[in-house]
Amino acid sequence: MNRTPVGPPALDEAFLPISELLPLLLPDIPDLVDEEAGIRSRMVACEVDTPVELDIQVSAGGQVVLGGVPPLYHEQTTWLPVFHRVRLTAVREEA
């Protein structure tokens, strides 16, 4: 009996699912408030452009799972992984 595997394919354990990695790339900067001066500084947008290594897995059923990690290797070697670039722009929306 030939069965198609159920569920998403497994990522390399060094990689995070891309949906978990991207929020970690954004800084968490609180508002800067000076009550005495009556001023507040608030970040309203942030753009991050960074290299990443990707792990792309496809199940027999065609389900694609993307994983990513910042570059693991910083030394020149004879065999370097391919680095991809991710540009992420986050804009604050008021609730």
Residue, then its C-alpha position, 0 to 999 in steps of 0.5 A: m500500500n502506497r501512502t502519502p505522508v501526512g503532515p508537514p515535512a520536518l525542518d532541519e533542527a537548526f532552523l525556525p519556521i519562517s513564521e516564527l523567525l520574522p517577528l524575532l528580526l524586529p526590534d521591540i522598542p518601547d515608547l520613550v516618554d518624558e512626562e515633565a517635558g510632555i513629549r513622547s517618541r514612538m517608532v511607527a515603522c521599521e525596515v530590516d534587510t538581512p541575510v538568511e539561510l533557508d531550509i525549504q522542504v516539500s512533502a510527497g503531497g506537495q506541502v511546502v514548509l519554509g524555515g530560516v536562520p541568520p547565517l550560521y557560518h562567518e568564516q570563509t570555507t570551501w563550501l558556503p551555504v547560499f544566503h538569501r536576503v529578507r527585507l521586512t517592513a513593519v508599520r505600527e497600526e493604532a488599535 
